């Protein structure tokens, strides 16, 4: 169970070695769970990660009348036939950003939705104007009410051409959810191409939808009247896999990362190879090893298949320890460098200018007390703690639990010295133990 005051305490300086298995993709599951609202029978979903974002989404669905049965730790059956509400209050929606996918799913099922604007990590202004544009193109009227409720309703949804002004994963997913039962053909142009969009399309098609072109920038959806239940397994998490890859590089380790789709990791692998790290691809795993100081490289985050914004803080840690000067440019979210001050406390030489960070590599980082400002930055600080000399304490790890299943356990199995604690006394105990 996540307690709000939990923190990680880490003794650095241990090379990560061994094997680790990646869980199901956070970004896919938080879109697929709302999609079950469209089914007229039970959906059985496998490879679900046990993370707080999933718990929050299941709480919302159960609160709306869905019945949820756990088959095992990573498989659930979900029956949404008895959902009788199209309203999601702020108390529930604020727990995760992906709650806005409920607008598209509820609109697709009931022709109406009333959902409070979501929470999750604050990464700057995240407007939903493209989502609204898509819903309006399908014939919905959308109004924003004063308590940050989005109110969408339609007589009926009709297929239409939707051109997204910017490539938006969230808007692509939301329009897909609303369009699968709309009458006629919907064409989404300038659609996002991320792996989890392809996963959602595959899930919808398994339920009987007609979605084509996912993974390209034009998605065509022919509306169907009914969607049935199905069995489906979530893809492995590209970002979790990438996090272990850069952690292996930063600690000069040797790690086999299992249950991955190597194709999804190409942009990350390419950058690590550029830094002089050895990356070997197998059918469903990837091995990352590094026995010396990595070299510098420049990174610019881009929509898929470019370098993912969700990997930017983690690879910055590897670059903070690299030889030479690297420049990291963030082109997706404007608030993605909040970790820079925390890394600087550990001795990193990082200077943020607008949407770029200039990183002068240093020989070593030193343990310090730091605080996770969001999910991926939190994971980056844990990597920094494992690579640093001495003890690092990472506060506010509630963010990290949103997207990584059993994070400290998996890291411990690779030789990291890391514990989750909740009191200062436990920190002292840890310090005495590692002495």
Beta strands, then each sheet from edge to edge (+ up, - down):
strand 1: 7-11
strand 2: 17-21
strand 3: 42-46
strand 4: 67-72
strand 5: 75-79
strand 6: 87-88
strand 7: 112-116
strand 8: 141-144
strand 9: 149-153
strand 10: 161-163
strand 11: 185-189
strand 12: 210-212
strand 13: 218-222
strand 14: 231-233
strand 15: 254-258
strand 16: 278-281
strand 17: 285-289
strand 18: 299-300
strand 19: 325-329
strand 20: 349-353
strand 21: 356-360
strand 22: 369-371
strand 23: 391-395
strand 24: 417-421
sheet 1: 22+ 23+ 1- 24+
sheet 2: 2+ 15+ 17- 16+
sheet 3: 4+ 5- 3+ 14+
sheet 4: 6+ 7+ 9- 8+
sheet 5: 10+ 11+ 13- 12+
sheet 6: 18+ 19+ 21- 20+
end
